[in-house]
Amino acid sequence: MKITEVLHKEAILVDLKANDKKGVLEELSKPVSQIAGIKQQDLVRVLLEREQLGSTGIGGGIGIPHGKLKNLDNLVLGFGLSRKGIDFDSMDRRPTHIFFLLVTPENSTGLHLKVLARISRLLKNDDFKEKLLQISDAEEFLNEIEQVDYEF
């Protein structure tokens, strides 16, 4: 599965305004919840519950907040970029700049893990990460992700 197959342009936020973890989750979840047809507060609640199990800030400036919802029909993926960086309780204690928000139906564990693995694999490419930090709009992001998504 390619990232471009599940990522909606409306859910690409290249200039996050939030200053903390909860704010980032709220900002990222707004377009994702609209696309998914779910209540934003339900999505934020699920994401915060997941964060209590352990931070999804994986280090290297990357956060992949994710969760599963009962009344969701399809996987929805969002992207956010914080130019200043956010304290996201990352493993390396460094600010997080690149965020992928993933929400999947409750009974889709295999798909959930497959997409998380794909995102992680793409973000191991340092050149790609550097390009993401420089993007200026959703169209540019889609072009970058399309190129690297094709290669993997």
DSSP file (Angstrom, degrees, kcal/mol; ACC not computed):
  #  RESIDUE AA STRUCTURE BP1 BP2  ACC     N-H-->O    O-->H-N    N-H-->O    O-->H-N    TCO  KAPPA ALPHA  PHI   PSI    X-CA   Y-CA   Z-CA
    1    1 A M              0   0    0      0, 0.0     2,-0.3     0, 0.0     3,-0.0   0.000 360.0 360.0 360.0 130.9    0.0    0.0    0.0
    2    2 A K    >   -     0   0    0      1,-0.1     3,-1.2   116,-0.0     4,-0.5  -0.654 360.0-130.3 -89.7 145.3    1.3    3.4   -1.0
    3    3 A I  G >> S+     0   0    0     -2,-0.3     3,-1.5     1,-0.3     4,-1.1   0.880 108.3  61.6 -59.5 -39.2    1.0    6.4    1.3
    4    4 A T  G 34 S+     0   0    0      1,-0.3    -1,-0.3     2,-0.2   142,-0.1   0.702  94.7  63.5 -64.2 -18.7   -0.4    8.4   -1.5
    5    5 A E  G <4 S+     0   0    0     -3,-1.2    -1,-0.3     1,-0.2    -2,-0.2   0.731 115.3  28.1 -76.1 -21.7   -3.4    6.0   -1.7
    6    6 A V  T <4 S+     0   0    0     -3,-1.5    71,-1.2    -4,-0.5     2,-0.5   0.413  97.9  97.1-120.9  -0.8   -4.6    6.9    1.8
    7    7 A L  E  <  -a   77   0A   0     -4,-1.1     2,-0.4    69,-0.1    71,-0.1  -0.813  58.9-150.8 -97.7 127.0   -3.4   10.5    2.3
    8    8 A H  E >   -     0   0A   0     69,-1.0     3,-1.7    -2,-0.5    -3,-0.0  -0.795  15.3-135.6 -97.3 135.6   -5.9   13.2    1.6
    9    9 A K  E >  S+     0   0A   0     -2,-0.4     3,-1.6     1,-0.3    -1,-0.1   0.851 105.5  60.1 -56.4 -36.5   -4.7   16.6    0.5
   10   10 A E  E 3  S+     0   0A   0      1,-0.3    -1,-0.3    21,-0.1    22,-0.1   0.709 100.1  57.3 -66.2 -19.0   -7.0   18.4    2.9
   11   11 A A  E <  S+     0   0A   0     -3,-1.7    68,-2.8    66,-0.2     2,-0.7   0.159  81.4 101.7 -99.6  18.2   -5.3   16.6    5.8
   12   12 A I  E <   -a   79   0A   0     -3,-1.6     2,-0.6    66,-0.2    68,-0.2  -0.907  47.6-179.7-104.9 111.3   -1.8   17.9    4.9
   13   13 A L  E     +a   80   0A   0     66,-2.9    68,-2.0    -2,-0.7     3,-0.4  -0.925   7.9 178.9-114.8 107.5   -0.9   20.8    7.2
   14   14 A V  S    S+     0   0    0     -2,-0.6    -1,-0.1     1,-0.2    66,-0.1   0.386  75.6  43.5 -94.1   5.1    2.5   22.3    6.4
   15   15 A D  S    S-     0   0    0     67,-0.1    -1,-0.2    68,-0.0    67,-0.2  -0.463  73.9-168.1-147.6  70.7    2.5   25.0    9.1
   16   16 A L        -     0   0    0     65,-2.9    67,-0.3    -3,-0.4    68,-0.3  -0.335   7.0-165.9 -61.8 139.5    1.2   23.7   12.4
   17   17 A K        +     0   0    0      6,-0.1    -1,-0.1    65,-0.1     7,-0.1   0.609  48.3 114.9-100.4 -17.2    0.6   26.4   14.9
   18   18 A A        -     0   0    0      5,-0.2     3,-0.1     1,-0.1    -2,-0.0  -0.108  48.1-160.9 -60.3 153.2    0.3   24.3   18.1
   19   19 A N        +     0   0    0     67,-0.1    68,-0.4    65,-0.0     2,-0.3   0.437  68.9  32.8-113.3  -4.7    2.8   24.7   20.9
   20   20 A D  S  > S-     0   0    0     66,-0.1     4,-2.3     1,-0.1     5,-0.2  -0.905  88.4 -93.7-147.1 174.1    2.3   21.4   22.7
   21   21 A K  H  > S+     0   0    0     66,-0.5     4,-2.4    -2,-0.3     5,-0.2   0.923 121.1  47.4 -58.6 -50.5    1.4   17.7   22.2
   22   22 A K  H  > S+     0   0    0      1,-0.2     4,-2.4     2,-0.2    -1,-0.2   0.906 112.0  51.7 -60.3 -41.6   -2.4   18.1   22.9
   23   23 A G  H  > S+     0   0    0      2,-0.2     4,-2.6     1,-0.2    -1,-0.2   0.895 109.1  49.8 -62.0 -41.1   -2.5   21.1   20.5
   24   24 A V  H  X S+     0   0    0     -4,-2.3     4,-3.0     2,-0.2     5,-0.3   0.930 111.1  49.4 -62.9 -45.7   -0.8   19.2   17.8
   25   25 A L  H  X S+     0   0    0     -4,-2.4     4,-1.9     1,-0.2    -2,-0.2   0.897 113.2  47.0 -62.5 -39.9   -3.2   16.3   18.1
   26   26 A E  H  X S+     0   0    0     -4,-2.4     4,-1.1    -5,-0.2    -1,-0.2   0.924 114.3  46.6 -66.5 -44.0   -6.2   18.6   18.1
   27   27 A E  H  < S+     0   0    0     -4,-2.6     3,-0.4     1,-0.2    -2,-0.2   0.927 116.2  43.8 -65.4 -45.7   -4.9   20.5   15.0
   28   28 A L  H  X S+     0   0    0     -4,-3.0     4,-1.1     1,-0.2    -1,-0.2   0.847 111.4  55.1 -66.8 -34.1   -4.0   17.3   13.1
   29   29 A S  H  X S+     0   0    0     -4,-1.9     4,-2.9    -5,-0.3     5,-0.3   0.703  89.9  76.5 -77.1 -18.5   -7.3   15.6   14.0
   30   30 A K  H  X S+     0   0    0     -4,-1.1     4,-1.6    -3,-0.4    -1,-0.2   0.972 104.3  31.4 -59.4 -58.3   -9.5   18.4   12.7
   31   31 A P  H  > S+     0   0    0      0, 0.0     4,-2.4     0, 0.0    -1,-0.2   0.884 119.7  54.7 -68.4 -34.4   -9.2   17.6    9.0
   32   32 A V  H  X S+     0   0    0     -4,-1.1     4,-2.4     1,-0.2    -2,-0.2   0.918 108.3  48.2 -63.8 -42.9   -8.8   13.9    9.6
   33   33 A S  H  X>S+     0   0    0     -4,-2.9     5,-2.3     2,-0.2     4,-1.2   0.874 111.2  51.1 -66.5 -35.9  -12.0   13.7   11.6
   34   34 A Q  H  <5S+     0   0    0     -4,-1.6     3,-0.3    -5,-0.3    -2,-0.2   0.928 112.1  46.2 -65.4 -44.3  -13.9   15.6    8.9
   35   35 A I  H  <5S+     0   0    0     -4,-2.4    -2,-0.2     1,-0.2    -1,-0.2   0.904 116.2  45.6 -62.6 -42.3  -12.6   13.3    6.2
   36   36 A A  H  <5S-     0   0    0     -4,-2.4    37,-0.3    -5,-0.2    -1,-0.2   0.635 107.8-125.4 -78.5 -14.3  -13.5   10.2    8.3
   37   37 A G  T  <5 +     0   0    0     -4,-1.2     2,-0.3    -3,-0.3    -3,-0.2   0.869  68.3 122.9  71.2  36.7  -16.9   11.5    9.3
   38   38 A I  S   <S-     0   0    0     -5,-2.3     2,-0.3    -6,-0.1    -1,-0.3  -0.806  71.3 -87.4-124.0 166.3  -16.2   11.2   13.0
   39   39 A K     >  -     0   0    0     -2,-0.3     4,-1.7     1,-0.1     3,-0.5  -0.578  29.5-138.6 -76.1 133.4  -16.3   13.6   15.9
   40   40 A Q  H  > S+     0   0    0     -2,-0.3     4,-2.7     1,-0.2     5,-0.2   0.893 102.7  55.9 -58.9 -41.4  -13.0   15.4   16.4
   41   41 A Q  H  > S+     0   0    0      1,-0.2     4,-2.1     2,-0.2    -1,-0.2   0.836 104.9  53.5 -64.3 -30.7  -13.2   15.0   20.2
   42   42 A D  H  > S+     0   0    0     -3,-0.5     4,-2.1     2,-0.2    -1,-0.2   0.915 110.8  46.1 -66.8 -42.2  -13.5   11.2   19.8
   43   43 A L  H  X S+     0   0    0     -4,-1.7     4,-2.4     2,-0.2    -2,-0.2   0.934 112.6  49.3 -65.7 -46.0  -10.4   11.1   17.7
   44   44 A V  H  X S+     0   0    0     -4,-2.7     4,-2.7     1,-0.2     5,-0.2   0.908 110.2  52.3 -60.1 -41.7   -8.4   13.3   20.1
   45   45 A R  H  X S+     0   0    0     -4,-2.1     4,-2.4    -5,-0.2    -1,-0.2   0.933 110.5  47.0 -59.9 -47.1   -9.5   11.2   23.0
   46   46 A V  H  X S+     0   0    0     -4,-2.1     4,-2.0     1,-0.2    -1,-0.2   0.895 113.2  49.2 -62.0 -41.2   -8.3    8.0   21.3
   47   47 A L  H  X S+     0   0    0     -4,-2.4     4,-2.1     2,-0.2    -2,-0.2   0.907 111.7  48.1 -66.4 -42.1   -5.0    9.6   20.4
   48   48 A L  H  X S+     0   0    0     -4,-2.7     4,-1.5     2,-0.2    -2,-0.2   0.884 109.9  52.9 -66.4 -38.0   -4.4   10.9   23.9
   49   49 A E  H  X S+     0   0    0     -4,-2.4     4,-0.7    -5,-0.2    -1,-0.2   0.909 109.7  49.1 -61.8 -41.2   -5.3    7.4   25.4
   50   50 A R  H >X S+     0   0    0     -4,-2.0     3,-1.0     1,-0.2     4,-0.7   0.894 106.8  55.5 -64.9 -39.4   -2.7    5.9   23.0
   51   51 A E  H >< S+     0   0    0     -4,-2.1     3,-0.6     1,-0.3    -1,-0.2   0.811  98.8  62.3 -63.8 -29.5   -0.1    8.5   24.1
   52   52 A Q  H 3< S+     0   0    0     -4,-1.5    -1,-0.3     1,-0.2    -2,-0.2   0.784  98.7  56.0 -66.6 -26.0   -0.6    7.4   27.7
   53   53 A L  H << S-     0   0    0     -3,-1.0    -1,-0.2    -4,-0.7     2,-0.2   0.753 135.4 -45.5 -74.2 -24.5    0.6    4.0   26.8
   54   54 A G  S << S-     0   0    0     -4,-0.7    -1,-0.3    -3,-0.6    -2,-0.1  -0.632  71.7 -78.8 158.0 142.8    3.8    5.5   25.5
   55   55 A S        -     0   0    0     34,-0.2    36,-0.1    -2,-0.2    34,-0.1  -0.270  22.2-150.3 -62.7 141.4    4.8    8.4   23.3
   56   56 A T        +     0   0    0     32,-0.1     8,-2.5    34,-0.1     2,-1.1   0.257  68.8 111.9 -92.6   9.9    4.4    8.1   19.5
   57   57 A G  E     -B   63   0A   0     31,-0.4    34,-1.6     6,-0.3     6,-0.3  -0.763  49.1-175.4 -79.7 103.7    7.3   10.5   19.2
   58   58 A I  E     -     0   0A   0      4,-1.2    -1,-0.2    -2,-1.1     5,-0.2   0.487  37.2-109.7 -88.4  -2.1    9.8    8.0   17.8
   59   59 A G  E >  S+B   62   0A   0      3,-1.0     3,-1.0    35,-0.1    -1,-0.3  -0.252  90.0  83.6  98.1 170.6   12.8   10.4   17.7
   60   60 A G  T 3  S-     0   0    0      1,-0.2     3,-0.1    -3,-0.1    36,-0.1   0.735 125.5 -61.1  66.9  22.0   14.7   12.0   14.9
   61   61 A G  T 3  S+     0   0    0      1,-0.2    37,-2.9    33,-0.2    36,-2.0   0.645 108.5 124.5  81.8  14.9   12.1   14.8   14.8
   62   62 A I  E <   +Bc  59  98A   0     -3,-1.0    -4,-1.2    34,-0.2    -3,-1.0  -0.899  35.3 180.0-118.4 137.2    9.3   12.4   13.9
   63   63 A G  E     -Bc  57  99A   0     35,-2.7    37,-2.1    -2,-0.4    -6,-0.3  -1.000   6.7-174.7-130.6 136.2    5.9   11.7   15.6
   64   64 A I        -     0   0    0     -8,-2.5    37,-0.2    -2,-0.4     2,-0.1  -0.591  11.4-172.2-127.9  70.9    3.4    9.1   14.4
   65   65 A P        +     0   0    0      0, 0.0    37,-2.3     0, 0.0     2,-0.3  -0.411  18.9 165.9 -62.7 137.5    0.3    9.6   16.6
   66   66 A H  E     +d  102   0A   0     35,-0.2     2,-0.3   -19,-0.2    37,-0.2  -0.985  14.3 160.3-153.4 159.8   -2.2    6.8   15.8
   67   67 A G  E     -d  103   0A   0     35,-1.7    37,-2.1    -2,-0.3     2,-0.4  -0.981  30.1-114.2-168.7 172.4   -5.3    5.1   17.1
   68   68 A K  E     -d  104   0A   0     -2,-0.3     2,-0.4    35,-0.2    38,-0.1  -0.945  22.3-162.0-122.4 142.7   -8.2    2.9   16.2
   69   69 A L  E >   -d  105   0A   0     35,-2.3    37,-1.8    -2,-0.4     3,-0.9  -0.974  17.9-141.4-128.1 140.8  -11.9    3.8   16.2
   70   70 A K  T 3  S+     0   0    0     -2,-0.4    37,-0.2     1,-0.2    -1,-0.1   0.929  99.2  45.1 -60.6 -51.5  -15.0    1.6   16.3
   71   71 A N  T 3  S+     0   0    0     34,-0.1     2,-0.4    35,-0.1    -1,-0.2   0.043  85.6 117.1 -91.2  27.7  -17.3    3.5   14.0
   72   72 A L    <   -     0   0    0     -3,-0.9    34,-0.1     1,-0.1     3,-0.1  -0.805  43.9-168.1 -99.5 135.5  -14.7    4.2   11.3
   73   73 A D        +     0   0    0     -2,-0.4     2,-0.3   -37,-0.3    -1,-0.1   0.866  68.7  14.5 -86.8 -39.9  -15.2    2.8    7.8
   74   74 A N  S    S-     0   0    0    -38,-0.1    -1,-0.2    30,-0.1     2,-0.1  -0.922  83.2 -91.6-137.4 158.0  -11.7    3.4    6.3
   75   75 A L        -     0   0    0     -2,-0.3     2,-0.4    29,-0.1    29,-0.2  -0.414  39.9-164.4 -62.1 141.1   -8.2    4.2    7.3
   76   76 A V  E     - E   0 103A   0     27,-2.6    27,-2.3    -2,-0.1     2,-0.4  -1.000   3.2-166.6-133.6 136.4   -7.4    8.0    7.2
   77   77 A L  E     -aE   7 102A   0    -71,-1.2   -69,-1.0    -2,-0.4     2,-0.3  -0.955   5.2-177.1-124.0 139.2   -3.9    9.5    7.2
   78   78 A G  E     - E   0 101A   0     23,-2.7    23,-2.1    -2,-0.4     2,-0.4  -0.889  10.6-149.7-129.3 163.3   -2.9   13.1    7.9
   79   79 A F  E     -aE  12 100A   0    -68,-2.8   -66,-2.9    -2,-0.3     2,-0.3  -0.987  12.1-178.4-134.0 143.4    0.4   14.9    7.8
   80   80 A G  E     -aE  13  99A   0     19,-2.6    19,-2.8    -2,-0.4     2,-0.4  -0.997  11.0-158.7-141.9 148.0    1.6   17.9    9.8
   81   81 A L  E     - E   0  98A   0    -68,-2.0   -65,-2.9    -2,-0.3     2,-0.7  -0.989   1.3-165.6-127.9 123.5    4.8   19.9    9.8
   82   82 A S  E     -     0   0A   0     15,-2.9     4,-0.1    -2,-0.4   -67,-0.1  -0.932   2.4-166.6-107.0 111.9    5.9   22.1   12.8
   83   83 A R  E    S+     0   0A   0     -2,-0.7    -1,-0.2   -67,-0.3   -66,-0.1   0.866  89.7  41.4 -67.8 -35.9    8.7   24.4   11.7
   84   84 A K  E    S-     0   0A   0    -68,-0.3    -1,-0.2    13,-0.1    13,-0.1   0.707 112.4-122.4 -85.6 -19.5    9.6   25.4   15.3
   85   85 A G  E     -     0   0A   0     12,-0.1     2,-0.4    10,-0.1    12,-0.2   0.229  17.5-122.1  87.8 145.9    9.3   21.9   16.7
   86   86 A I  E     - E   0  96A   0     10,-2.0    10,-3.0    -4,-0.1     2,-1.0  -0.936  19.4-115.5-125.0 142.4    7.1   20.6   19.5
   87   87 A D        +     0   0    0    -68,-0.4   -66,-0.5    -2,-0.4     7,-0.0  -0.715  44.2 164.9 -74.4 107.1    7.9   18.8   22.7
   88   88 A F        -     0   0    0     -2,-1.0   -31,-0.4     6,-0.4    -1,-0.1   0.030  59.3-104.4-116.0  23.3    6.2   15.5   21.9
   89   89 A D        -     0   0    0      1,-0.1   -32,-0.2   -33,-0.1   -34,-0.2   0.870  58.3-175.5  55.2  39.4    7.8   13.4   24.7
   90   90 A S    >   -     0   0    0      4,-0.4     3,-1.6     1,-0.1   -32,-0.2  -0.248  37.7-114.2 -66.9 154.6   10.1   11.8   22.0
   91   91 A M  T 3  S+     0   0    0    -34,-1.6    -1,-0.1     1,-0.3   -33,-0.1   0.851 119.6  44.8 -55.5 -37.7   12.4    9.0   22.9
   92   92 A D  T 3  S-     0   0    0      2,-0.1    -1,-0.3   -35,-0.1    -2,-0.1   0.409 107.1-127.3 -90.8   3.0   15.4   11.2   22.1
   93   93 A R    <   +     0   0    0     -3,-1.6    -2,-0.1     1,-0.2    -4,-0.1   0.598  67.6 128.2  64.1  12.7   13.9   14.2   24.0
   94   94 A R        -     0   0    0      1,-0.1    -6,-0.4    -6,-0.1    -4,-0.4  -0.623  69.5 -84.2 -96.2 158.9   14.4   16.4   20.9
   95   95 A P        -     0   0    0      0, 0.0     2,-0.5     0, 0.0    -8,-0.2  -0.246  40.2-129.7 -60.8 148.0   11.7   18.5   19.3
   96   96 A T  E     + E   0  86A   0    -10,-3.0   -10,-2.0     1,-0.1   -34,-0.2  -0.869  33.8 163.3-102.9 131.8    9.3   16.9   16.8
   97   97 A H  E     +     0   0A   0    -36,-2.0   -15,-2.9    -2,-0.5     2,-0.5   0.711  59.1  60.5-114.1 -36.3    8.8   18.5   13.4
   98   98 A I  E     -cE  62  81A   0    -37,-2.9   -35,-2.7   -17,-0.2     2,-0.4  -0.867  62.2-178.2-107.4 125.3    7.3   15.8   11.2
   99   99 A F  E     -cE  63  80A   0    -19,-2.8   -19,-2.6    -2,-0.5     2,-0.5  -0.978  15.4-174.5-127.0 133.3    3.9   14.2   12.1
  100  100 A F  E     - E   0  79A   0    -37,-2.1     2,-0.5    -2,-0.4   -21,-0.2  -0.995  14.9-158.3-118.8 122.3    1.9   11.5   10.4
  101  101 A L  E     - E   0  78A   0    -23,-2.1   -23,-2.7    -2,-0.5     2,-0.4  -0.893  11.3-172.9-103.2 125.4   -1.5   10.9   12.1
  102  102 A L  E     +dE  66  77A   0    -37,-2.3   -35,-1.7    -2,-0.5     2,-0.4  -0.969   9.7 176.4-122.1 129.1   -3.0    7.5   11.4
  103  103 A V  E     +dE  67  76A   0    -27,-2.3   -27,-2.6    -2,-0.4   -35,-0.2  -0.999   9.7 176.0-130.9 131.6   -6.5    6.4   12.4
  104  104 A T  E     -d   68   0A   0    -37,-2.1   -35,-2.3    -2,-0.4   -29,-0.1  -0.878  39.3 -84.4-130.0 160.7   -7.9    3.0   11.4
  105  105 A P  E >   -d   69   0A   0      0, 0.0     3,-1.7     0, 0.0   -35,-0.2  -0.331  46.3-112.3 -61.2 149.4  -11.0    1.0   12.0
  106  106 A E  T 3  S+     0   0    0    -37,-1.8     3,-0.2     1,-0.3   -36,-0.1   0.801 113.1  49.9 -56.0 -34.7  -10.9   -1.0   15.3
  107  107 A N  T 3  S+     0   0    0    -38,-0.2    -1,-0.3     1,-0.2     3,-0.2   0.114  88.2  87.3 -95.7  23.2  -10.8   -4.4   13.6
  108  108 A S    <>  +     0   0    0     -3,-1.7     4,-2.5     1,-0.2    -1,-0.2  -0.348  39.1 144.2-119.1  53.0   -7.9   -3.7   11.2
  109  109 A T  H  > S+     0   0    0      1,-0.2     4,-2.5     2,-0.2     5,-0.2   0.892  72.8  52.1 -59.0 -43.3   -4.8   -4.4   13.1
  110  110 A G  H  > S+     0   0    0      1,-0.2     4,-2.2     2,-0.2    -1,-0.2   0.931 112.9  43.6 -60.7 -47.4   -2.9   -5.8   10.1
  111  111 A L  H  > S+     0   0    0      2,-0.2     4,-2.5     1,-0.2     5,-0.2   0.911 112.1  54.6 -63.6 -43.5   -3.6   -2.8    8.0
  112  112 A H  H  X S+     0   0    0     -4,-2.5     4,-2.1     1,-0.2    -2,-0.2   0.931 112.2  42.7 -55.4 -50.7   -2.8   -0.5   10.9
  113  113 A L  H  X S+     0   0    0     -4,-2.5     4,-2.4     1,-0.2    -1,-0.2   0.860 111.5  55.5 -67.4 -36.5    0.6   -2.1   11.4
  114  114 A K  H  X S+     0   0    0     -4,-2.2     4,-2.0    -5,-0.2    -2,-0.2   0.916 110.4  44.2 -63.3 -43.9    1.4   -2.2    7.7
  115  115 A V  H  X S+     0   0    0     -4,-2.5     4,-2.6     2,-0.2     5,-0.2   0.903 112.5  52.1 -70.2 -40.4    0.8    1.5    7.3
  116  116 A L  H  X S+     0   0    0     -4,-2.1     4,-2.5    -5,-0.2    -2,-0.2   0.925 111.3  48.0 -59.0 -43.9    2.9    2.3   10.4
  117  117 A A  H  X S+     0   0    0     -4,-2.4     4,-2.5     2,-0.2    -1,-0.2   0.896 110.7  51.2 -64.0 -40.6    5.7    0.2    9.1
  118  118 A R  H  X S+     0   0    0     -4,-2.0     4,-2.4     2,-0.2    -2,-0.2   0.930 111.2  47.2 -63.9 -45.5    5.5    1.9    5.7
  119  119 A I  H  X S+     0   0    0     -4,-2.6     4,-2.3     1,-0.2    -2,-0.2   0.940 112.7  49.7 -60.7 -47.0    5.7    5.4    7.2
  120  120 A S  H  < S+     0   0    0     -4,-2.5     4,-0.5     1,-0.2    -2,-0.2   0.902 110.5  50.3 -59.0 -42.3    8.6    4.4    9.4
  121  121 A R  H >< S+     0   0    0     -4,-2.5     3,-1.1     1,-0.2     4,-0.3   0.918 110.4  49.0 -63.5 -44.7   10.5    2.9    6.5
  122  122 A L  H >< S+     0   0    0     -4,-2.4     3,-1.3     1,-0.2    -1,-0.2   0.892 108.7  54.0 -61.3 -39.4   10.0    6.1    4.4
  123  123 A L  T 3< S+     0   0    0     -4,-2.3    -1,-0.2     1,-0.3    -2,-0.2   0.495  89.7  74.7 -80.5  -2.3   11.2    8.3    7.2
  124  124 A K  T <  S+     0   0    0     -3,-1.1     2,-0.9    -4,-0.5    -1,-0.3   0.640  75.3  93.2 -77.4 -14.0   14.4    6.4    7.6
  125  125 A N    <>  -     0   0    0     -3,-1.3     4,-2.3    -4,-0.3     5,-0.2  -0.711  64.6-163.6 -81.3 105.1   15.5    8.2    4.5
  126  126 A D  H  > S+     0   0    0     -2,-0.9     4,-2.4     1,-0.2    -1,-0.2   0.846  86.9  54.8 -62.6 -36.1   17.4   11.3    5.8
  127  127 A D  H  > S+     0   0    0      2,-0.2     4,-2.1     1,-0.2    -1,-0.2   0.915 109.2  48.5 -63.0 -41.7   17.2   13.1    2.4
  128  128 A F  H  > S+     0   0    0      2,-0.2     4,-2.4     1,-0.2    -2,-0.2   0.930 110.5  50.5 -63.8 -46.1   13.5   12.6    2.3
  129  129 A K  H  X S+     0   0    0     -4,-2.3     4,-1.8     1,-0.2    -2,-0.2   0.910 109.8  51.2 -57.8 -42.6   13.1   13.9    5.9
  130  130 A E  H  X S+     0   0    0     -4,-2.4     4,-0.6     1,-0.2    -1,-0.2   0.897 109.2  50.3 -63.1 -40.7   15.2   16.9    5.0
  131  131 A K  H >X S+     0   0    0     -4,-2.1     3,-1.1     1,-0.2     4,-0.7   0.896 106.8  55.2 -63.9 -40.2   13.0   17.6    2.0
  132  132 A L  H >< S+     0   0    0     -4,-2.4     3,-0.9     1,-0.3    -1,-0.2   0.888 102.2  56.8 -60.3 -38.4    9.9   17.4    4.1
  133  133 A L  H 3< S+     0   0    0     -4,-1.8    -1,-0.3     1,-0.2    -2,-0.2   0.704 109.4  47.2 -66.1 -18.1   11.2   20.0    6.5
  134  134 A Q  H << S+     0   0    0     -3,-1.1    -1,-0.2    -4,-0.6    -2,-0.2   0.511  82.1 119.8-101.0  -7.8   11.5   22.4    3.5
  135  135 A I    <<  -     0   0    0     -3,-0.9     3,-0.1    -4,-0.7    -3,-0.0  -0.210  42.0-166.5 -64.7 152.0    8.1   22.0    1.8
  136  136 A S        +     0   0    0      1,-0.2     2,-0.3  -121,-0.0    -1,-0.1   0.599  62.9  10.4-114.6 -16.5    5.9   25.0    1.5
  137  137 A D  S  > S-     0   0    0      1,-0.1     4,-2.0  -124,-0.1    -1,-0.2  -0.963  77.6 -95.6-156.3 173.7    2.5   23.6    0.6
  138  138 A A  H  > S+     0   0    0     -2,-0.3     4,-2.6     1,-0.2     5,-0.2   0.852 118.7  55.8 -63.3 -36.9    0.4   20.5    0.3
  139  139 A E  H  > S+     0   0    0      1,-0.2     4,-2.1     2,-0.2    -1,-0.2   0.918 107.9  47.9 -63.5 -43.6    1.1   20.1   -3.4
  140  140 A E  H  > S+     0   0    0      2,-0.2     4,-2.2     1,-0.2    -1,-0.2   0.892 111.1  52.1 -64.2 -39.8    4.9   20.1   -2.8
  141  141 A F  H  X S+     0   0    0     -4,-2.0     4,-2.9     1,-0.2     5,-0.3   0.942 108.4  50.2 -60.7 -47.7    4.4   17.5   -0.1
  142  142 A L  H  X S+     0   0    0     -4,-2.6     4,-2.3     1,-0.2    -1,-0.2   0.883 109.7  51.5 -59.9 -39.2    2.4   15.2   -2.3
  143  143 A N  H  X S+     0   0    0     -4,-2.1     4,-1.8     2,-0.2    -1,-0.2   0.924 112.6  45.6 -62.9 -44.4    5.1   15.5   -5.0
  144  144 A E  H  X S+     0   0    0     -4,-2.2     4,-2.0     1,-0.2     5,-0.2   0.928 114.9  46.1 -65.3 -45.4    7.8   14.6   -2.6
  145  145 A I  H  X S+     0   0    0     -4,-2.9     4,-2.8     1,-0.2     5,-0.2   0.871 109.6  55.8 -68.4 -35.2    5.9   11.7   -1.0
  146  146 A E  H  X S+     0   0    0     -4,-2.3     4,-1.7    -5,-0.3    -1,-0.2   0.917 108.2  48.4 -61.6 -43.5    4.9   10.4   -4.5
  147  147 A Q  H  X S+     0   0    0     -4,-1.8     4,-1.2     1,-0.2    -2,-0.2   0.945 118.8  37.1 -63.1 -49.4    8.6   10.2   -5.5
  148  148 A V  H  X S+     0   0    0     -4,-2.0     4,-1.3     1,-0.2    -2,-0.2   0.839 113.4  57.5 -75.5 -31.9    9.8    8.4   -2.4
  149  149 A D  H  < S+     0   0    0     -4,-2.8    -1,-0.2    -5,-0.2    -2,-0.2   0.859 106.2  51.3 -63.4 -35.7    6.6    6.2   -2.2
  150  150 A Y  H  < S+     0   0    0     -4,-1.7    -1,-0.2    -5,-0.2    -2,-0.2   0.865 106.5  54.1 -68.2 -37.7    7.3    5.0   -5.7
  151  151 A E  H  <        0   0    0     -4,-1.2    -1,-0.2     1,-0.2    -2,-0.2   0.786 360.0 360.0 -70.2 -28.8   10.9    4.0   -4.8
  152  152 A F     <        0   0    0     -4,-1.3    -1,-0.2    -3,-0.1    -2,-0.2   0.458 360.0 360.0 -94.0 360.0   10.0    1.8   -1.8
